[in-house]
Amino acid sequence: MLSVGTISRLQVDAYDTSQAKEQSRYFLTIQPVHFLPAAHKIEVEFPTTGNYITLNSGPCSITQATGALIIGEAQCSIEGNSVVVSNTFGATGSFSKGDAAFGFLFDSGGINPERTCGSMHFTVRTFATIDGVDYSVDYYSFNSIVDVPPRFLAF
């Protein structure tokens, strides 16, 4: 049985404003450790307790991307307080172990935390989708003490 790997990097940037309790979009930069095939899913759970970010419900789309991401083919949804993206590398693309980090801006955004200091907890999961079933590839729970404006949250 294969074991689940880790995520080596997550960076969350408040894109529009770093003001507490204000509406902003977020740019996420992620560095998985293992291979992700074309059929995959990436889930980033935002903090839901303490000093948290409230994501806006409803439709979501990727409006900017870095690395291997392909904007026009990526799918995005908000599920609770998580952003879930799939098909980010196109129908035939993939992410290989050792590739550079990739990033994306999702347009639905959310509300910045009440305070720009304190503890924040993000969880990142990646999945390979095979015959419609999601198999866990990488997982990491990022806990950090934040003492800078939300625009510069790095975990």
N, C-alpha and C positions, 0 to 999 in steps of 0.2 A: 504494500500500500504506500502511495506517495504521501509525503507530509506537506502541509501548507507552508509556503514561504513567508517572506516579510515584505514590507514596503520600506524602502530606505529613505524616502523623502516625501514630505507633504508641505507645501507652502500655500497659504490662503491669503490673498490680497484683496482688501476692500477696494474696488475699482473706482467707484464714483465719489465716495467721501469717507473720511475716517472719523466723522463725528458720531458720538455715541447715540444710539436709538434712532439713527437716520437710515432711510432706504438706500441700499447700494447693491450693485452687482458684484460678483466675486470671481476673481481669476484664480483657478486652482492649478498648481504645478505638482505633478506626481512622478515618482521614480519607483516603479515596481522592480522586483528583483528577477522574476522569472518570465519566460516566454508567454505572450498572449496571442492566440490565433486571431484571425479575422472575425470569427464568431466569438464575441466575448462581452462581458459586462463589467463596469467599474462603478462601485458604490462608495460615496463619501457621506458619512453620517456626521452632521454638524452637531455641536453641543446642544443638549436639551435641558440641562439643569445648571443651576448656578449662574455664572456669567455666560449667557448663551446667545446664539444667533438664530433668529426665526426666519426660516425660508418661506417665500411666498408660494402658495399652492397654485396649481394650474399648469398650463402648458409651459414648456421650456425649450429653448434651442441654443445651440452653440453658435456664437457670433464672432469669436476670435479663437485662434489656436496656434500653438507652437509645437515644434517637433514633428512627429509623424502623423499627427491628427489631420483628418480631412473634414473640413467644416460641412460641406454639402451632404455628406453621407452619414454623419454622426447623428444619433438619436439621443434625446435627453428627456428625462421626466423627473418630477419631484414626487417622492414617496415619503410622506410624513415629513421628517426634518432631514431627509437624505436627498442628494442629487444622484441620479443613476444615468450613466451614459453607456451606449453600446454602439457597435459598428464604427468606432472612432477612427479606424485605420482603413476604412473602405472595405469593399467586398473581398479583396484579395490581399490586403496589407496585413501586417502583424507587428508586434513589438517583440524584439529579441532581447534575451538576457544581455545586459551590458549596454543597451541602447541609451541614448541621452534621455533625460526627463522630458516629459511632454506636458503641455498646459492647455487650458481652455477657459473661456469666459462664458458663463451661462446667463442668459438675458433676464430670467425671472427674478434673480437676486433674493434679497431678504432685508431684514432689519438688523443693523449693527448691534453689538452687545451694549448693555447698559453702562458698563464700565470698561475702560481701556486697560485695566489691570485685573489680575486674579487668575484663577485656574480655568482652562478650557480643555475640552476633551473631544477629539475628532477620531473617527474610526474609518479606515479605508479597507475595502475588500475588492479583489479582482477575481473574476470567474471566467473559465473557458466554457463556452456553450456547445455541447455535443448532443445532437439529436433532440434539441429543445430542452435539455437538462443543464443547469448551471453547476459546474464543478469548481470548488474553491481552489484558487491558485496562490494568491498572496493575501495576507491580512496583517494589519497592524493598528494598534490603538495608541494614538498620540496624546499624551498628557503634557501640558506645559503651563508654566506660570507666565502670564502675559503682562508685560508692563510697558508696552509701547502702543502707539495708535494701531487700530485694526489693519490699516493699509500694509503693515509690515509684520504680520503674523507668520512666523516660520516655525515649523515643528520638525 
